[in-house]
């Protein structure tokens, strides 16, 4: 009987081992960058970008040329599969374009070491990855793991989460459960915002950061995001009008191309794809 009870746990362990060893066997990222740049200002430029994924019939991105000044807030909208996420994933070099160049402060990003480049970029996405560890460890992980408790508390305060943290029995040292099981959706997002605040990177990517939240949670997260975006070059991918309407500029993408660019009012007046997305309720 004891042996028969071991079958399930053994199978679960074997499955987990397969995932672990598959990750270990992944080839290391190629890093040909040499430059050890100090903190950058965050001006971004995409020059003639072309990107195709292996086996895909059509390019993911075609002839993308785009400039952002340091501190500008750019919103990206468009139908699913239009290339929004592909475009922002090129900035931390998660993918490499077949043609074209991306520059930060006029520096080709391929000349910057990956570790230094990625320290210049903070990402807050809909899919927040959390660990069965303390609140402090989840905020200060990776390159920020040596951060002081004072710095962590400051980041949590700006993310409108400190009152909740202080109400927990162990405060910063309270565990949050596997993948943040003890947190609400809004708390998970604000913890991710606290991470980004602690990182203090000049470039911020928001990938549908509020799309899965109810109205009340979205309002709290939006206040925290406004604090996070101050002084940072921000690229926002969103399906909610409230997250793009106040952007400095909006670009509309379709089939891997930028087909419209402007602010909310000018794009509505143009009566193109952006206006149709708003009218159809795809930007709500």
Residue pairs with C-beta under 8 A, 6 or more apart in sequence:
29 114
31 113
31 114
32 110
33 109
33 110
33 111
33 112
33 113
33 114
33 116
33 117
34 111
34 113
35 107
35 111
35 112
35 113
35 116
36 113
36 116
37 107
37 112
37 116
37 120
39 120
39 202
40 104
40 105
40 107
40 120
40 202
40 203
41 70
41 105
41 202
42 70
42 71
42 104
42 105
42 120
42 202
42 203
42 232
42 233
43 67
43 68
43 69
43 70
43 104
43 105
43 106
43 233
44 66
44 67
44 68
44 91
44 102
44 103
44 104
44 203
44 233
45 66
45 67
45 68
45 102
45 103
45 106
46 64
46 65
46 66
46 67
46 87
46 90
46 100
46 102
47 65
47 100
47 101
47 102
47 103
48 63
48 64
48 65
48 99
48 100
48 101
49 61
49 63
49 64
49 65
49 87
49 90
49 97
49 99
49 100
49 101
49 102
50 59
50 61
50 62
50 63
50 64
50 97
50 98
50 99
50 100
51 59
51 60
51 61
51 83
51 86
51 90
51 95
51 97
51 98
51 256
52 58
52 59
52 60
52 98
53 60
58 255
58 256
59 256
60 83
60 86
60 256
61 83
61 86
61 87
61 90
61 97
61 256
61 257
62 255
62 256
62 257
63 257
64 83
64 87
64 100
64 256
64 257
64 258
66 251
66 258
68 74
68 233
68 235
69 233
70 105
70 202
70 233
71 231
71 232
71 233
72 233
72 234
72 248
72 249
73 229
73 233
73 234
73 236
73 246
73 247
73 248
73 249
74 234
74 235
74 236
74 247
74 248
74 249
74 250
74 251
75 235
75 236
75 237
75 238
75 243
75 244
75 247
75 249
75 250
75 251
76 84
76 87
76 88
76 235
76 236
76 237
76 238
76 250
76 251
76 253
77 84
77 237
77 238
77 239
77 244
77 250
77 251
77 252
77 253
77 274
77 277
77 283
78 84
78 252
78 253
78 254
78 273
78 277
79 254
79 277
79 282
82 253
82 254
82 255
82 256
83 253
83 255
83 256
83 257
84 237
84 253
85 207
85 237
86 95
86 256
87 253
88 205
88 207
88 235
88 237
89 95
90 96
90 97
90 102
91 102
91 109
91 121
91 203
91 205
91 235
92 117
92 118
92 121
92 123
93 109
93 110
93 114
93 117
96 110
101 108
101 110
102 108
102 109
103 109
104 112
104 117
104 120
104 203
109 117
115 143
119 143
119 199
119 201
120 201
120 202
120 203
121 201
121 203
121 204
121 205
122 195
122 196
122 199
122 201
122 203
122 204
122 205
122 232
123 196
123 204
123 205
123 206
123 207
124 189
124 192
124 193
124 195
124 196
124 204
124 205
124 206
124 207
124 209
124 225
124 228
125 192
125 205
125 206
125 207
125 208
125 209
126 207
126 208
126 209
126 211
126 212
128 180
128 188
128 189
128 191
128 192
129 179
130 138
130 176
130 179
130 180
130 183
130 188
130 191
131 137
131 138
131 141
131 179
132 175
132 176
132 177
132 178
132 179
133 175
133 176
134 170
134 172
134 173
134 174
134 175
134 176
135 156
135 165
135 168
135 171
135 172
135 173
135 174
135 176
135 191
136 149
136 152
136 172
136 173
137 145
138 176
138 180
138 191
138 195
139 147
139 152
139 155
139 156
139 191
139 194
139 195
139 198
140 146
140 147
140 151
140 152
140 198
141 195
143 199
144 195
144 198
144 199
147 198
149 172
151 198
152 172
152 194
152 198
153 162
153 165
153 172
154 197
155 194
155 195
155 197
155 198
156 162
156 165
156 191
156 194
158 194
158 197
158 224
158 227
158 228
159 190
159 191
159 193
159 194
159 197
159 224
159 227
159 228
160 190
160 220
160 223
160 224
161 187
161 190
161 191
161 194
161 224
164 187
165 171
165 172
165 174
168 174
175 182
176 182
176 183
176 191
177 183
180 187
180 188
180 191
183 191
184 217
185 212
185 213
185 214
185 217
186 213
186 216
186 217
186 218
186 220
186 221
189 209
189 210
189 213
189 217
189 221
189 224
190 220
190 221
190 224
192 209
193 221
193 224
193 225
193 228
196 204
196 228
197 227
197 228
201 232
202 232
202 233
203 232
203 233
203 234
203 235
204 228
204 229
204 232
204 233
204 234
204 235
205 234
205 235
205 237
206 225
206 234
206 235
206 236
206 237
206 238
206 243
207 237
208 237
208 238
208 239
209 221
209 225
209 236
209 238
209 243
210 218
210 221
210 222
210 225
210 238
210 240
210 243
211 238
211 239
211 240
213 221
218 240
218 242
222 242
222 243
236 243
236 244
236 247
238 244
239 282
239 283
239 284
240 283
240 284
241 278
241 283
241 284
244 250
244 264
244 283
245 264
247 263
247 264
248 263
249 261
249 262
249 263
250 260
250 261
250 262
250 263
250 264
250 267
250 274
251 258
251 260
251 261
252 258
252 259
252 260
252 261
252 267
252 272
252 273
252 274
252 277
253 259
254 273
259 272
259 273
260 267
260 270
260 272
260 273
260 274
262 270
267 274
267 275
268 274
268 275
268 278
274 283
277 283
